[in-house]
């Protein structure tokens, strides 16, 4: 019976941790870009902008209806066949593109739901005092929608961090890619992947605590 090699796990931990910044960096940049794109899509959906609304619906439907792994392969292997300037795209860039587009589709619907959930009377009051639609969205609606959507958006960020593990299929040596290589060289697959799992788990738990703190802070003004 194979005994758990704790010494190997301890020696492997700092090696895998050295790849954590790349994992978090891809997820963080993807989150920022996805949030910007999702906000734009949500406003288009809510405002029902002519021509753009059907395109936004199609975008959301496609990226929610296809697996992230397929999308990554499309960006990395497929698109360069038709767009020559993408031939030089690397795995990190393709991963960030995939994360951005995939998660923006989900986040757009969450933001849209948060916007729609704001009492209609507030919109009517803002317009009645002379605010433009843009001012109303910026000063009244979006700040409140942000509070409502924050827990869901944080969950998407957590999912995005875990989804970066697919980057190793594009040749990116991030946390999962490094784990795969170390396991293949040592043949201690259980220990290697257990260390990786624990690292992911700790990161997610820390983000969960941050999420709870943000929720309390954002809800403070609404507590009596």
SERO-4910 file (N, C-alpha, C, O; in steps of 0.05 Angstrom, whole numbers):
BEGIN
 pado doro    nc1    nc2    nc3   cac1   cac2   cac3    cc1    cc2    cc3    oc1    oc2    oc3
  Unk    A     17    -24      0      0      0      0     18     25      0     37     27     15
  Unk    A     11     44    -17     27     68    -19     22     87      4     -1     94     10
  Unk    A     43     95     18     40    114     41     43    143     30     57    148     12
  Unk    A     28    160     43     28    188     35     56    200     40     66    199     62
  Unk    A     67    212     19     94    223     21     92    252     30     91    270     13
  Unk    A     92    257     56     88    284     66    113    301     60    110    325     54
  Unk    A    136    290     61    161    305     56    160    316     27    168    339     22
  Unk    A    151    300      9    149    309    -19    129    332    -22    133    351    -36
  Unk    A    106    330     -7     86    350     -8     97    377      3     91    398     -8
  Unk    A    112    375     25    123    399     36    144    412     18    145    437     16
  Unk    A    159    396      4    179    407    -14    167    418    -39    177    436    -52
  Unk    A    144    407    -47    130    415    -71    115    441    -67    111    456    -86
  Unk    A    106    446    -43     89    470    -37    101    496    -47     87    511    -61
  Unk    A    126    503    -39    137    528    -48    140    530    -79    139    551    -90
  Unk    A    145    507    -91    147    506   -121    121    514   -134    120    531   -152
  Unk    A     99    502   -124     73    508   -135     64    537   -128     51    550   -144
  Unk    A     71    546   -104     64    573    -96     77    594   -114     66    616   -117
  Unk    A    100    587   -125    113    607   -143     98    612   -168    102    632   -182
  Unk    A     79    594   -175     63    597   -199     36    609   -193     20    616   -211
  Unk    A     30    613   -167      4    625   -159      0    653   -169    -22    660   -177
  Unk    A     21    670   -169     17    698   -180      7    698   -208     -9    715   -215
  Unk    A     16    680   -225      7    679   -253    -23    671   -254    -38    683   -269
  Unk    A    -30    652   -237    -58    643   -236    -76    666   -227    -96    672   -240
  Unk    A    -68    680   -205    -84    702   -195    -83    726   -214   -103    740   -217
  Unk    A    -61    730   -228    -59    752   -247    -77    748   -270    -91    767   -278
  Unk    A    -78    724   -282    -97    719   -304   -126    723   -295   -142    734   -310
  Unk    A   -132    712   -272   -160    715   -262   -167    743   -256   -189    752   -262
  Unk    A   -149    759   -244   -154    786   -237   -158    804   -262   -177    819   -263
  Unk    A   -140    801   -281   -143    817   -306   -168    809   -321   -183    826   -331
  Unk    A   -173    783   -322   -198    773   -335   -223    784   -321   -242    790   -334
  Unk    A   -222    786   -294   -245    796   -279   -250    825   -285   -273    833   -289
  Unk    A   -229    841   -285   -232    870   -291   -244    874   -319   -263    890   -322
  Unk    A   -232    861   -339   -242    863   -366   -271    853   -369   -287    865   -383
  Unk    A   -276    830   -356   -303    819   -357   -324    837   -344   -346    839   -353
  Unk    A   -316    850   -322   -334    868   -308   -341    892   -326   -364    901   -326
  Unk    A   -321    903   -340   -326    926   -358   -345    917   -380   -365    931   -386
  Unk    A   -339    895   -393   -355    885   -415   -383    877   -406   -403    883   -419
  Unk    A   -385    864   -382   -411    856   -372   -429    880   -365   -453    880   -370
  Unk    A   -416    901   -354   -432    925   -348   -443    938   -374   -466    947   -374
  Unk    A   -427    938   -394   -435    949   -420   -458    932   -431   -478    943   -441
  Unk    A   -455    906   -430   -476    888   -441   -502    891   -425   -524    891   -436
  Unk    A   -499    894   -398   -523    897   -381   -538    922   -387   -563    922   -389
  Unk    A   -523    944   -391   -536    970   -397   -550    968   -424   -572    979   -427
  Unk    A   -538    955   -443   -550    952   -470   -576    936   -468   -596    943   -480
  Unk    A   -575    915   -452   -598    898   -448   -621    913   -435   -644    911   -443
  Unk    A   -614    927   -413   -635    942   -398   -647    964   -415   -671    969   -414
  Unk    A   -629    979   -429   -638   1001   -445   -651    993   -472   -663   1009   -485
  Unk    A   -647    967   -478   -657    956   -504   -649    973   -528   -665    982   -544
  Unk    A   -623    977   -529   -611    993   -551   -616    979   -577   -610    955   -580
  Unk    A   -627    993   -597   -634    982   -623   -608    970   -636   -587    982   -634
  Unk    A   -611    948   -648   -589    933   -662   -570    920   -642   -563    897   -644
  Unk    A   -561    936   -622   -541    926   -603   -553    905   -584   -540    886   -576
  Unk    A   -579    908   -577   -592    890   -558   -593    861   -569   -586    842   -555
  Unk    A   -601    857   -594   -600    829   -605   -572    818   -606   -568    794   -601
  Unk    A   -552    835   -613   -525    825   -613   -515    818   -585   -501    798   -582
  Unk    A   -523    833   -565   -516    827   -538   -529    801   -529   -516    784   -515
  Unk    A   -554    796   -537   -567    771   -530   -553    747   -543   -550    727   -531
  Unk    A   -545    751   -568   -531    729   -583   -504    723   -569   -497    700   -566
  Unk    A   -489    744   -562   -464    741   -548   -467    726   -522   -453    706   -517
  Unk    A   -486    734   -506   -491    721   -480   -500    692   -484   -491    674   -469
  Unk    A   -517    687   -503   -527    660   -509   -504    642   -517   -502    619   -507
  Unk    A   -486    651   -534   -464    635   -544   -444    628   -522   -437    605   -518
  Unk    A   -436    648   -507   -415    644   -487   -425    630   -462   -409    619   -446
  Unk    A   -451    631   -457   -463    616   -435   -470    587   -444   -472    569   -427
  Unk    A   -473    584   -470   -482    558   -480   -461    539   -490   -467    517   -499
  Unk    A   -435    548   -489   -413    531   -498   -393    529   -475   -389    547   -460
  Unk    A   -379    506   -474   -359    502   -452   -335    521   -455   -327    528   -477
  Unk    A   -325    529   -432   -302    546   -432   -278    534   -446   -263    548   -460
  Unk    A   -274    508   -443   -251    495   -456   -253    497   -486   -233    501   -500
  Unk    A   -277    493   -497   -281    496   -526   -275    524   -535   -263    528   -556
  Unk    A   -283    544   -519   -278    572   -526   -248    578   -525   -237    592   -543
  Unk    A   -233    567   -506   -204    570   -505   -191    559   -530   -173    571   -541
  Unk    A   -200    535   -538   -188    523   -562   -195    539   -587   -178    541   -605
  Unk    A   -219    551   -588   -226    568   -610   -208    591   -613   -198    598   -634
  Unk    A   -202    605   -590   -185    628   -590   -156    621   -596   -142    636   -611
  Unk    A   -147    599   -585   -118    593   -587   -111    577   -613    -91    583   -626
  Unk    A   -128    559   -621   -123    542   -644   -139    550   -669   -130    548   -691
  Unk    A   -164    558   -664   -182    563   -686   -180    590   -700   -176    591   -724
  Unk    A   -182    611   -685   -182    638   -697   -157    645   -713   -160    658   -733
  Unk    A   -133    636   -705   -109    642   -721   -111    632   -750    -96    642   -767
  Unk    A   -128    613   -755   -131    603   -782   -144    624   -800   -140    624   -824
  Unk    A   -161    641   -788   -175    661   -803   -165    689   -799   -168    706   -817
  Unk    A   -153    694   -776   -142    721   -770   -112    718   -766   -103    709   -745
  Unk    A    -97    726   -786    -68    722   -786    -54    736   -763    -34    726   -753
  Unk    A    -65    759   -754    -51    773   -732    -53    758   -705    -39    766   -686
  Unk    A    -70    738   -704    -73    722   -679    -54    698   -678    -54    683   -659
  Unk    A    -38    695   -700    -20    672   -701      0    673   -678      8    652   -667
  Unk    A      8    697   -670     28    700   -649     16    701   -621     31    706   -602
  Unk    A    -10    697   -618    -22    698   -592    -11    675   -575     -8    653   -584
  Unk    A     -5    682   -550      5    661   -531    -17    650   -514    -40    660   -514
  Unk    A    -11    629   -499    -31    616   -482    -42    634   -461    -66    632   -455
  Unk    A    -26    651   -449    -36    669   -428    -56    688   -438    -78    692   -427
  Unk    A    -50    700   -461    -69    719   -474    -95    706   -481   -117    716   -477
  Unk    A    -93    682   -493   -117    667   -501   -134    660   -477   -158    660   -478
  Unk    A   -120    653   -455   -135    646   -431   -150    670   -420   -173    668   -412
  Unk    A   -137    693   -419   -149    717   -409   -173    725   -427   -194    733   -417
  Unk    A   -169    723   -453   -192    728   -471   -215    710   -466   -238    718   -465
  Unk    A   -209    684   -463   -230    665   -458   -245    670   -432   -269    669   -431
  Unk    A   -230    675   -410   -242    681   -385   -259    706   -386   -281    707   -375
  Unk    A   -249    727   -399   -263    752   -402   -290    748   -415   -310    756   -405
  Unk    A   -290    736   -439   -314    734   -454   -333    714   -442   -358    719   -441
  Unk    A   -323    692   -431   -341    671   -419   -355    682   -395   -379    680   -393
  Unk    A   -340    694   -376   -352    702   -351   -368    728   -354   -386    734   -338
  Unk    A   -360    745   -374   -376    770   -378   -404    763   -386   -423    779   -379
  Unk    A   -409    741   -400   -436    733   -408   -453    727   -383   -476    735   -381
  Unk    A   -441    713   -364   -456    707   -339   -459    732   -322   -480    737   -311
  Unk    A   -438    747   -319   -439    771   -302   -458    792   -313   -471    806   -298
  Unk    A   -461    794   -340   -479    813   -352   -508    808   -342   -523    826   -336
  Unk    A   -515    782   -341   -542    776   -333   -546    782   -303   -568    790   -295
  Unk    A   -526    778   -287   -528    784   -258   -530    814   -254   -546    823   -238
  Unk    A   -514    829   -269   -516    859   -266   -543    869   -277   -555    887   -265
  Unk    A   -552    857   -299   -578    865   -310   -600    860   -290   -618    877   -286
  Unk    A   -599    837   -277   -620    830   -257   -619    849   -234   -639    857   -223
  Unk    A   -594    857   -226   -591    876   -203   -603    903   -211   -615    917   -194
  Unk    A   -598    912   -236   -608    938   -245   -639    937   -246   -652    956   -237
  Unk    A   -649    916   -258   -679    914   -261   -692    912   -233   -715    921   -230
  Unk    A   -677    901   -213   -689    898   -187   -691    924   -171   -704    925   -150
  Unk    A   -679    946   -180   -681    972   -167   -709    983   -171   -720    982   -193
  Unk    A   -721    993   -150   -748   1004   -151   -751   1024   -173   -735   1043   -176
  Unk    A   -771   1020   -190   -776   1037   -213   -781   1066   -205   -775   1084   -220
  Unk    A   -792   1070   -181   -798   1097   -172   -773   1114   -170   -774   1139   -173
  Unk    A   -750   1102   -165   -725   1117   -163   -717   1128   -190   -707   1150   -192
  Unk    A   -721   1112   -211   -715   1121   -238   -733   1144   -246   -724   1164   -257
  Unk    A   -758   1141   -239   -778   1162   -246   -772   1188   -231   -774   1209   -242
  Unk    A   -764   1185   -206   -757   1209   -190   -732   1223   -201   -732   1248   -203
  Unk    A   -712   1207   -209   -688   1219   -220   -694   1234   -247   -683   1255   -251
  Unk    A   -710   1222   -263   -717   1234   -289   -734   1259   -285   -733   1278   -300
  Unk    A   -751   1258   -264   -769   1281   -260   -755   1306   -250   -765   1328   -253
  Unk    A   -731   1303   -239   -716   1327   -230   -696   1336   -251   -679   1353   -245
  Unk    A   -697   1324   -275   -681   1334   -297   -656   1318   -303   -640   1327   -320
  Unk    A   -652   1296   -289   -628   1280   -295   -631   1267   -323   -653   1259   -331
  Unk    A   -609   1264   -336   -609   1249   -361   -608   1219   -354   -603   1212   -331
  Unk    A   -613   1203   -374   -613   1174   -370   -585   1165   -360   -583   1148   -342
  Unk    A   -564   1176   -372   -537   1169   -364   -531   1177   -336   -519   1162   -321
  Unk    A   -539   1201   -328   -535   1210   -300   -550   1193   -281   -540   1186   -259
  Unk    A   -575   1185   -288   -591   1168   -270   -577   1142   -266   -576   1131   -243
  Unk    A   -567   1130   -288   -554   1104   -285   -528   1106   -268   -523   1089   -251
  Unk    A   -513   1128   -272   -487   1131   -259   -491   1138   -229   -476   1128   -212
  Unk    A   -510   1155   -223   -512   1165   -196   -532   1150   -178   -529   1149   -154
  Unk    A   -553   1139   -190   -574   1127   -175   -575   1097   -177   -575   1082   -157
  Unk    A   -577   1087   -202   -582   1059   -206   -557   1041   -202   -558   1022   -186
  Unk    A   -535   1047   -216   -512   1030   -215   -500   1027   -187   -491   1005   -180
  Unk    A   -498   1049   -171   -487   1045   -143   -504   1025   -127   -492   1009   -112
  Unk    A   -530   1026   -130   -547   1007   -115   -545    979   -127   -544    959   -112
  Unk    A   -543    977   -153   -541    951   -166   -514    938   -159   -513    913   -157
  Unk    A   -494    954   -155   -468    943   -148   -469    929   -121   -458    907   -118
  Unk    A   -484    941   -102   -487    928    -76   -501    901    -78   -494    882    -65
  Unk    A   -522    900    -95   -537    876    -98   -521    854   -113   -523    831   -106
  Unk    A   -506    863   -133   -492    843   -150   -465    834   -139   -454    814   -148
  Unk    A   -454    849   -119   -427    843   -110   -423    814   -100   -403    801   -108
  Unk    A   -441    802    -84   -437    774    -76   -435    755   -100   -418    737   -100
  Unk    A   -452    759   -119   -452    741   -143   -427    745   -159   -415    726   -169
  Unk    A   -418    770   -162   -394    776   -178   -369    764   -164   -351    755   -178
  Unk    A   -369    765   -138   -346    753   -123   -346    723   -128   -325    710   -130
  Unk    A   -370    711   -129   -371    682   -134   -360    676   -162   -346    655   -166
  Unk    A   -366    693   -181   -355    690   -208   -324    692   -208   -311    678   -223
  Unk    A   -314    710   -192   -285    713   -191   -272    688   -179   -251    679   -189
  Unk    A   -285    677   -159   -275    651   -148   -276    629   -170   -257    614   -172
  Unk    A   -298    628   -184   -300    609   -206   -278    614   -227   -268    595   -239
  Unk    A   -272    639   -232   -252    646   -252   -225    636   -244   -209    627   -261
  Unk    A   -218    639   -219   -192    630   -209   -190    600   -213   -169    590   -222
  Unk    A   -211    585   -207   -211    556   -211   -210    549   -241   -198    529   -249
  Unk    A   -222    566   -257   -223    561   -286   -196    565   -299   -191    555   -321
  Unk    A   -178    580   -286   -151    584   -298   -136    557   -300   -116    555   -314
  Unk    A   -146    537   -285   -133    511   -286   -134    499   -315   -119    480   -321
  Unk    A   -153    509   -331   -154    499   -359   -132    511   -376   -128    501   -399
  Unk    A   -118    531   -366    -97    543   -383    -75    524   -390    -61    528   -410
  Unk    A    -71    503   -373    -49    485   -379    -54    469   -405    -36    458   -417
  Unk    A    -80    468   -414    -86    455   -439    -76    471   -463    -74    461   -485
  Unk    A    -69    497   -458    -58    514   -479    -28    517   -476    -15    534   -489
  Unk    A    -16    501   -458     13    502   -454     22    522   -434     46    528   -432
  Unk    A      4    534   -418     11    554   -398     19    539   -372      4    522   -362
  Unk    A     42    546   -362     51    534   -337     43    551   -314     59    566   -303
  Unk    A     18    549   -307      8    563   -282      6    542   -260     21    522   -262
  Unk    A    -10    546   -241    -11    528   -218    -17    499   -226     -3    480   -218
  Unk    A    -38    495   -242    -45    468   -250    -24    457   -270    -18    433   -268
  Unk    A    -14    473   -288      6    463   -307     31    455   -293     43    434   -300
  Unk    A     39    470   -273     63    463   -257     58    437   -241     76    420   -239
  Unk    A     34    434   -231     27    410   -216     29    385   -234     39    364   -226
  Unk    A     18    388   -258     18    366   -277     47    358   -284     53    334   -285
  Unk    A     65    377   -288     93    371   -294    107    358   -271    122    338   -274
  Unk    A    102    369   -247    116    357   -223    106    329   -218    122    311   -210
  Unk    A     80    324   -221     69    298   -217     80    278   -237     85    255   -230
  Unk    A     82    287   -262     92    269   -283    121    261   -279    129    239   -286
  Unk    A    136    279   -267    165    273   -263    170    256   -238    190    242   -236
  Unk    A    152    258   -218    156    244   -193    138    219   -191    144    201   -175
  Unk    A    117    218   -207     97    196   -207     81    196   -181     67    177   -175
  Unk    A     84    217   -165     68    220   -140     44    238   -146     43    261   -137
  Unk    A     26    227   -162      3    243   -172    -15    252   -149    -24    275   -148
  Unk    A    -21    233   -131    -40    240   -109    -29    263    -93    -43    283    -87
  Unk    A     -4    261    -84      8    282    -68      9    309    -82      3    330    -71
  Unk    A     17    308   -108     20    333   -123     -7    347   -126     -9    371   -121
  Unk    A    -28    332   -134    -54    344   -138    -67    352   -112    -84    370   -111
  Unk    A    -60    337    -90    -71    344    -64    -60    372    -55    -75    388    -44
  Unk    A    -34    376    -59    -23    402    -53    -36    424    -69    -42    446    -58
  Unk    A    -40    419    -95    -53    439   -112    -81    445   -102    -90    468   -101
  Unk    A    -96    424    -95   -123    427    -85   -124    444    -60   -141    461    -56
  Unk    A   -105    439    -42   -104    454    -17    -98    484    -22   -110    501     -9
  Unk    A    -80    489    -40    -74    517    -47    -98    531    -58   -105    553    -50
  Unk    A   -112    518    -77   -137    530    -88   -157    534    -65   -170    555    -64
  Unk    A   -159    515    -48   -179    516    -26   -173    540     -8   -191    555     -1
  Unk    A   -148    544     -1   -141    566     17   -147    593      4   -157    611     16
  Unk    A   -140    595    -22   -145    620    -36   -175    626    -37   -183    649    -33
  Unk    A   -191    606    -42   -220    610    -44   -231    617    -16   -249    634    -15
  Unk    A   -221    605      5   -230    611     31   -224    640     39   -240    654     51
  Unk    A   -200    649     31   -192    677     37   -210    696     22   -219    717     32
  Unk    A   -217    690     -3   -234    707    -19   -263    706     -8   -277    726     -9
  Unk    A   -271    683      3   -298    681     15   -300    700     39   -321    712     44
  Unk    A   -278    701     55   -278    719     78   -279    749     69   -293    765     81
  Unk    A   -264    755     47   -265    781     36   -293    788     26   -302    811     29
  Unk    A   -307    768     14   -334    772      4   -353    779     27   -369    798     25
  Unk    A   -350    765     50   -367    770     73   -362    799     83   -381    813     91
  Unk    A   -337    807     84   -330    834     93   -342    855     75   -353    875     84
  Unk    A   -340    851     49   -351    870     30   -381    872     33   -392    894     31
  Unk    A   -395    849     36   -424    850     39   -432    866     64   -451    882     63
  Unk    A   -418    862     86   -424    877    110   -419    907    106   -435    923    115
  Unk    A   -397    914     93   -391    942     89   -411    955     70   -419    978     75
  Unk    A   -419    942     49   -438    953     30   -466    955     41   -481    973     33
  Unk    A   -472    937     59   -499    937     71   -502    955     96   -523    958    107
  Unk    A   -479    966    105   -479    981    129   -498   1005    128   -512   1011    147
  Unk    A   -498   1019    105   -515   1043    102   -545   1036    101   -562   1053    105
  Unk    A   -551   1010     97   -580   1002     94   -590    989    120   -613    981    121
  Unk    A   -572    986    140   -580    974    165   -590    995    184   -579   1017    185
  Unk    A   -610    988    199   -622   1007    218   -619    995    247   -628   1008    266
***
